[in-house]
Amino acid sequence: MTQRNEAGLEQCGVFGSLGTRCRAVWDPTTSLRDQAIYYVAPSTNVIRYSAQAYYENVSWVRLNELSVTLAMPTSLARRLRAQSASLSLMGRNFGLWSKYRGADPEVNTDNVGNRLEDSGGVPQPREWAFRFNLGY
């Protein structure tokens, strides 16, 4: 599946903000592909090429949720005047593996005709939760 990285196009494409937010301008470790898209497309006035260059593969693997529960010893639960006790640790959005250059392939994806566009939303945050359960 492909998706247009609209945020990347706005930052570095011919409709962009003159490269002030474009990594290809100020970061020497930027890939040659990204530098070529920024420097060649606008100078040749090929707007169509610049827009097409921001269509990217959005295949990804995400470790979305993970939880671990530890049952406490019965002796500890009885000290707390309960029959059972457990401690749980839960988390969301532990990892995202993708070659997609946008922030997150699942955020702010719009269907525009027969194509997908990423309009540059904030990526999903990593969340943690702890829970202590007592059973009576």
C-alpha positions in Angstrom: 0.0 0.0 0.0 1.3 3.5 -0.8 0.4 6.8 0.8 1.3 10.4 0.0 3.5 11.9 2.7 1.7 15.3 2.5 3.6 16.7 5.5 6.9 15.9 3.7 5.7 17.5 0.5 4.7 20.6 2.4 8.0 20.9 4.1 10.3 20.1 1.2 8.2 20.1 -2.0 7.7 22.9 -4.4 4.8 24.1 -2.4 6.9 24.1 0.8 8.1 26.8 3.0 11.4 27.5 1.1 13.1 24.7 2.9 13.1 26.3 6.4 11.6 23.1 7.9 13.1 20.7 5.3 15.7 18.3 6.7 17.4 17.9 3.3 18.5 21.5 3.6 20.1 21.7 7.0 21.0 18.1 7.9 24.1 16.6 6.1 23.1 13.1 7.1 19.9 13.2 5.1 19.7 10.5 2.4 20.8 11.4 -1.1 17.2 10.5 -2.3 15.7 13.2 0.0 18.3 15.8 -1.1 17.7 15.1 -4.7 13.9 15.4 -4.4 14.3 18.8 -2.7 17.0 20.3 -4.9 16.2 18.8 -8.4 12.4 19.0 -8.6 11.8 22.7 -7.8 14.8 23.8 -9.9 13.5 22.0 -13.0 10.0 23.3 -12.2 8.5 19.8 -12.4 5.8 20.1 -9.8 4.3 16.7 -10.8 7.6 14.9 -10.1 8.0 16.5 -6.7 4.5 15.5 -5.6 5.0 11.9 -7.0 8.3 11.6 -5.1 6.3 11.8 -1.8 4.3 8.6 -2.4 5.8 6.0 -0.1 5.3 2.5 1.0 3.4 2.4 4.3 3.9 -1.2 5.3 4.6 -1.4 9.0 4.7 -3.6 12.1 3.7 -2.1 15.4 3.9 -3.5 18.9 0.7 -1.9 20.0 -0.1 -3.3 23.5 1.6 -5.3 26.1 0.6 -6.2 29.7 2.2 -8.2 32.4 0.5 -9.2 35.7 2.3 -10.5 38.7 0.2 -12.4 41.3 1.3 -11.5 44.9 1.8 -14.1 47.5 -1.3 -15.0 49.5 0.5 -14.0 52.7 0.9 -10.4 51.4 -2.7 -10.2 50.4 -3.8 -11.4 53.9 -1.7 -8.7 55.5 -3.8 -6.2 53.5 -7.0 -8.0 54.6 -7.7 -9.4 51.2 -7.9 -12.8 49.7 -5.7 -12.0 46.6 -3.5 -9.3 45.3 -1.8 -8.6 41.9 0.2 -5.9 40.3 -0.1 -5.1 36.6 2.0 -3.1 34.2 0.5 -2.1 30.9 1.8 -0.1 27.9 0.8 1.0 24.5 2.7 2.0 21.4 6.0 0.3 22.3 7.5 0.2 18.8 6.9 1.0 15.1 9.0 -0.6 12.4 8.5 0.9 8.9 10.5 2.5 6.1 7.8 5.2 5.9 9.5 8.6 6.4 6.5 10.3 7.9 5.9 10.5 11.7 3.3 7.6 11.8 1.6 5.8 8.9 -1.7 5.4 11.0 -2.2 9.0 12.1 -4.1 11.6 10.0 -4.5 9.4 7.0 -7.1 10.8 4.7 -8.8 9.1 1.7 -8.6 11.5 -1.2 -10.2 9.9 -4.2 -8.4 6.6 -4.6 -5.3 7.5 -2.7 -4.2 8.0 0.9 -2.6 11.2 2.2 -0.8 11.8 5.5 -1.5 15.3 6.5 1.2 15.4 9.2 -0.5 14.7 12.5 1.2 14.1 15.8 2.3 10.5 16.2 0.7 8.3 18.8 2.2 8.7 22.3 3.7 5.9 24.3 1.5 5.3 27.3 2.1 3.4 30.6 -0.3 2.3 33.3 0.2 0.5 36.6 -2.6 -1.2 38.5 -2.7 -2.8 41.9 -5.7 -5.2 42.4 -7.1 -6.5 45.7 -9.6 -9.4 45.7 -12.1 -9.6 48.6 
